[in-house]
Amino acid sequence: PQDGVPPVITDVDVVGGDAVITWDSVRGQNYSLMGATDLTASNAFALIPPYTNMEGIAGTMSATTAVGSLEFFGVDAVLVPLFFEDLESGAAVWSAGGTTTTPWELGTPGFARDTIAFTNAYSGTKAWATGLTTAYAIGDNPRLQTPVIDLTDVPAAELSFYHAYDTEMVSGYGDYGYVHILTNGVPMGTNVFSMTGLSEEWKEAKVDLTPCADQQIVVEFELFEDGYEIPVVGYFGWAIYDIAVNVAEAPPPPPPPFTNAVTNLVLVGTPPSVSNQTDLAIITDGGTYDLAALGVAFSNVNIRAEVDGAVGSVTMELTGATVDTGTESVGPYYQFGDANGVATPGTLNSGAHTLVATPYELPGGSGAAGTNMTANFTILDGDP
């Protein structure tokens, strides 16, 4: 059996001399409880009967065992396919159809291209093939569907199969093999897999079925001939074998949306108008700021954008009597920049201004944008 998705142990309780171990469980895996006394020893963990090869369920599982000399516990998981066909015993409940003179056939392939021959399945004798020994024809569109595969209560899954193929491909145009996923007979979105050309050997293909989680699905294999002339030599099409659907590790949850915001715009005075950098006023929408009254020259000012939480950068777009665009990727975030956190002297001309300050998730004004702040304000300048 293949190693499974590592289970997450959610709780360990010691009650009297017993340990109660609880873990997250999914369908499509079997679990075994294991214990160890010394993690430095070779093969430190040993199975703890009778909690071995337990069939997984959707939800949580637990086991109770005497602690004894054990100091460490673990849970092992192995995959138990949700669906598997090696085709050696037939495939009675599959469905083959489509518009074709070379339908999907179950048996032993027998076709060759140049020095490459496919005369058996990948690890056995039988495979599904679009004509076991004959080439496909113009207009052929054979389709093959699996039985219904139940992914109920499965958070993530993966389709895998081995295939060999020989299809026309000339200058980027030709014939293709496609995999579709159907629910209630209706395809889910576009093709989830495609192939074309000559495989030269049996190859393994894998398809993420996570978008199909918690549904009942049918997998459809389609060979599509584009309707153009096929050379006399012919092409043999597509063969598949060892079709499996297994539980997969669920992708991490998406990061929370970036919602950080600019919370304040601060007018700052800089030397030499003031001996030390000084916050002069909070800039508000509709505000008027007399620089002379505030004790600074019009050429010794800056504007700082304050934010809530961590941001990657802040862009500051100043228009009106003074035009300037700044992007700061390291705080503090100043309109005219800074040197190691000390505001660089800038100039604000007399007149009306509009400032739009926008936080971004990533440096350089990239990634998701947070909540910006816009202020329309007026500067009155003069020597203090």
N, C-alpha and C positions, 0 to 999 in steps of 0.2 A: 504493500500500500504506500501511497505517496504521503509525505508529510503534509499535515493540514495547516489551516490558518491558526497561528498561535492563540490559544484562548486567554482571556483576561480574567485572572483570579480577582474577584470583587470583595471577598471577605474570608477571614480565617478566625474562627472562634475556638477557644479551648474551654470545654465544659467537663469538669472533673478531670479524668485522665484521657478524654477523647478530644480529637481535633475535628472541627466541622469546616470543610473547605467548600466554598461556593464560587462558581465561575459562570461567565457568559457562554451560552451554548447556541449553536445553529444546526438546522437540518443539514445533512450531507457530510457530517463528520462523526467519527466515533472517538470517545474519550477514555483515557485511562489515568487513574490516580497513581502518583509515584512518590516515593519518599527516599530520603538520604540522611545519613548521620555525619558525613564528612564530604564537603564539596571538592576537596583536593584529590580525592581518590578517583581512579579510573572507573568509568561507568558508575558514577556515584549513585545515580537514581535507580531504584528498583521498583517494579510493579507492586501494587498493594492489592491483593485479592480481597474481595471479589469484584473490586471496582476496576475492571479491565474491559476494554472494547465495548463501552456502553454507548448505545445509539443516541446520537444527539437529538435534542428537541429545540424548538424555538423558544428562547427565554433563558432561564438559568437552570443549572444543575448543581447538586451538592452531594458530598459523600462524608460519612463519619467513620473515623478509624481511631484505634488506640494510638496514643502518641508513643508510648514506650521509649525507645532510645532515639527515635527519629527527631531531627531538629529542623529538617527542611522538607517542604512539600512542593510538588509540581503537578501539572496536568498536561498530559500528552494528547495530541490530536492527530488523527489520520483521516485522509479524505475517503469518503464513501460516495462514489459518483451518484449524482442525482439522475443521470442518464448515461448509459454506455452501451455501445453496439460494436462488437468486433466482427459481426456478420457471418461468423463461421457456422452458426446454427440457423441462418436465414434471417429474414427481416419482414415478417408477414404483415405487420401493421404499418409499414411505410407506405407512402403513396407516390406513384410515379405518373406524370402526365405531361402536359404542354403540347405545343404544335411541333411535331418532329417525325422524321423517318428513322431516327436512331434513338429510341427511348433509353432511359436509364435501365440497366440490366444488372442483376446480382449474380456474380459468379467469379470465375478466374480470368483476370485480364490477360490479353495476348496481343499486344501491339508494340511496335518498335519504330524509332525514328533514328536514321543513320546508325550509329553504333550503340544507341541507347534502347534498351528493351525493358518493357514492363510485362512480365509474364507471371507475376504473383502479386498478392497484396503485400502491404508493408511488412506484416509479421505473421501472416497466415496465407490462406489460399484464396479467400473471397473478398470482393470489394464491390461497391456500386460503381458502375462506369457507364458513360454515354456511348453504348455500343462496346461490348467486351473486346471484339476483334475487328470491328468495322469503323471506318471514318464517318464523321458526321457530314451532312449535306447542306447546301444553300437553303436558308430559311428555317433551319432547325432551331428549336427553342425548348429543349427538354427540361422539365422541372421535377425535382425530387423533394418530398417533404417527410420529415421525421414524424413519429407519433407526438402527441401532446407531452410537453415537458413541464412539470409542475415546479415553479419557483416560488410558490407561496411561502411566506415567512423567511425567505432567503434574502439577506441584505445585499449580496453581491455574488456574481457567478461568472464563469468563464467557459466558453465553448472551445474545444480543441478537436482537431482531426488531422489525419495524415492524407496527403493527396499527391497525385501525379497528374500532369496535364500537358497537352500538346494542342495548341490552338494557333490560328493564323494571327500574325502580328507583323505588319509591314509599314515602316515609316510612321509609326505612331498610330496606325489604324488597324483594326482587326476585330477578333472575336474575344469574348470575355467569359469568365465564370464569375458568378455573383452569389453571395450569401445574403438572404433576407431573413428577417425575424417577423413572424406573423402572430397577432393576437386576435382571436375570434375571426380568423381568416383574412385580416387586414394587415398589410405590411406596416411595421413601425418605422416611419421615416425612410431614409434612403438605404442603399446597400451598406451592409456593415463589413463587407469583405469583397475583394475582387482579385482576379488573377488573369494573366494572359501570357502567351508565348509557350516556351518549352521548359519544363521543370528540371529535366535531366536526371532527377532522382525523386524518390518519395520525400516529401517535405512535411514538417509539422506546421500547422497554422493555428493561431489562437485569436479569439474574438472576445472582447469584453462585453458581457451581458448585463452589467450593472444597471443600464437604463431599463432593463426588463425585470428588475427585482420585484418580487411579490406578485408575479403574474403567471399565468399559464401561457406557454408559447409553443410555436411550431417553427422549426428551422427549415428553410427552403434553400436548396442548391439549384441554381439555374445556369445552363450554358446558353449564351446568347451569340448567335451567328448574325453578322451585320448585313447579310443579303448580297454581298458582292461575290464575284467569282472565286471559287476555291481551286487552287492548282490541282492537276491530275493526281499528284502524289497524295493529296488528302491529309487531313489532320484527325487524330483519333479522339480528341476531346478531353474528358475529365474523369478521373477515378478518385474515389474517397474511401477511407477505411478508418477503423478505430475512432468512432465519433463519440465524444464524451462531453458532459456538462458537469462541472465541479463547482463547489463553493469556492469563492475567492475572497481575498482580504478586502474589506470595504475601504473605499477611498476615504481619506481624511475629510472631515466636514469642511465646507468652504469657510474661509476666514470671515469674521463678522464684517459687515459693510463699514467702510470708512466714513465716519460721521463727525470727525473732529471739526472744530470751527474756529475762526478768528473771533476773539471775544472783545478785544479793545484795540484802538489805534491811539498811540501815545505820541504827542508832540514833544520832542526832546531838544534841549539846548546843549550846544557843544562849545568847548574852548575855541578861541580865546574870549568869547563873549561872557562865558562863565568860567570860574576856576576849575570846576569839575562838571562832568556830564550831569545834566539835571533834567528830570521829568517836569515839563512845564504845564501840560494840560492833557486831558482826555479829549481827543477829537470826536465830536458828535455830528450827526447829520444836521446841517443847517447852522453849524457854529461859525463864529467869527473870532479870529485870534490876532490881536494887536501885538506884534513882536516887540515893538518898542516898549509897550507897557509890561511885557513879560521879561524885559531886560536882556534881549538877545538881538543880534544883527540878523538880517534876512539870509546872510551867507553862512551862518553858524547854527544850523538846525538840521534835524533829521526826524523821521517818523518810524516808530517801532510798532510792529504788529504782534499782539500777544495772542496765544492760542491755548485751547484746552487739550491736554494730552499730548502724545507724541505724534509729530508729523514729519514727513520726509523733506518738505520744502514749503516755502510760501512765495507766491508771486505778488508783486505790488505794482499796479498799473495806475499811474498818476497822469491825469490830463487836465487841461484848462490853462491857467496862467503859467504853470510849470508842467513840462512834459517829461516823464521819466518812467522807465520800466525796469524793475529789479526783480531778481530771483535769488533767494537765499536758501541754501540747503542745510545750513547749520545755524542754530539759534545762538543769540537772539536775532530776530528777523527785522532788518532795517531797510527803509526805502533806498537810501544812498550807500548801503553797505556798512561794514564795520571792520575793525582790526582787532582780532582776539576779543570780541565782545564789546569793544569801545566804539561808539558810533562815529562814523566818518562825517565831518562837517559837510553839509549840503546847502543848496540854495532853494528857497521858496519865494517866488516872485509875488508881488502884490496882485490880488485879484481872486477870482473864483476858481476853485479846484474840485475835481472829483477823484477820489481814490477808491479803487477796488482791490482788496487784499483777499487772496484765495489760498487756503491750505491744500497741499497735495500729499498723497500717501507715500510717494517716492521722491528721491532727490531730483533736482532739475525741473521742477514743475511737471512731473510725470505721474502716471498712475491715476487712481481715483481722486476726484476733487471733493473736498469737504465743503462746509458751509462758509461762504465768503461774507465779507462785511464791506458795505459801500457807504462812503460818507461824502456828502457835498458840503464844502466849507469854504470860507473866505479868509485870506491872509491880508492883513494890513501891516506893511513893513516900514521900517525907519530905524535910524540908529538910536539905540537906547541912551 
